[in-house]
């Protein structure tokens, strides 16, 4: 497995930990939680490369982990 894939798995682990922390917080229960990351093109594309079926023409995509929606947006 390449270094990029390993790095990305580490990043997903961090997102999963964040998701777990938020889901376990009573204050946020019952609501919809969406975290948005606005990224420059090089970082946005680097994340996209980790997915098989992706619309390269899109300027946003989501990763759902548990009840938390992580939204990645291409900075314009």
C-alpha positions in Angstrom: 0.0 0.0 0.0 1.3 3.4 -0.9 2.2 6.2 1.5 -0.8 8.4 0.3 -3.3 5.6 1.1 -1.8 5.1 4.5 -1.9 8.9 5.2 -5.5 9.0 4.1 -6.4 6.2 6.3 -4.9 8.1 9.2 -7.0 11.1 8.2 -10.1 9.0 8.1 -9.3 7.7 11.6 -9.2 11.3 12.8 -12.5 12.1 11.2 -14.0 8.9 12.8 -12.7 10.1 16.2 -14.2 13.5 15.7 -17.5 11.9 14.7 -17.6 9.8 17.8 -16.9 12.7 20.1 -19.7 14.8 18.6 -22.2 11.9 18.5 -21.5 11.2 22.2 -22.2 14.9 23.2 -25.8 15.2 24.4 -26.0 18.8 23.3 -25.8 17.8 19.6 -28.0 14.7 19.7 -31.1 14.9 17.6 -29.7 17.5 15.3 -28.0 17.3 11.9 -24.3 17.9 12.1 -22.3 18.8 9.0 -18.7 19.8 9.2 -17.4 21.7 6.1 -13.8 21.9 4.9 -13.0 24.4 2.2 -9.8 23.3 0.5 -7.5 24.6 -2.2 -7.4 22.5 -5.4 -4.3 20.5 -4.6 -5.6 19.3 -1.3 -9.1 18.7 -2.6 -7.8 16.6 -5.5 -5.5 14.7 -3.2 -8.5 13.6 -1.1 -10.6 12.7 -4.2 -7.8 10.4 -5.5 -8.7 8.1 -2.6 -12.1 7.2 -4.0 -12.9 4.9 -6.9 -16.1 6.4 -8.2 -16.1 10.1 -7.9 -17.3 13.0 -10.1 -14.1 14.9 -10.9 -16.2 17.8 -12.2 -17.9 18.4 -8.9 -16.7 21.1 -6.6 -17.9 19.3 -3.4 -18.4 15.8 -2.0 -19.4 14.2 1.3 -18.1 11.6 3.6 -20.6 10.3 6.1 -19.2 8.7 9.3 -21.9 7.7 11.7 -24.4 10.5 12.0 -21.9 13.2 11.0 -21.6 14.5 7.5 -18.1 15.8 6.5 -18.4 18.1 3.5 -15.4 18.9 1.4 -15.6 21.9 -0.9 -13.2 23.1 -3.5 -12.0 26.7 -2.7 -12.7 29.1 -5.5 
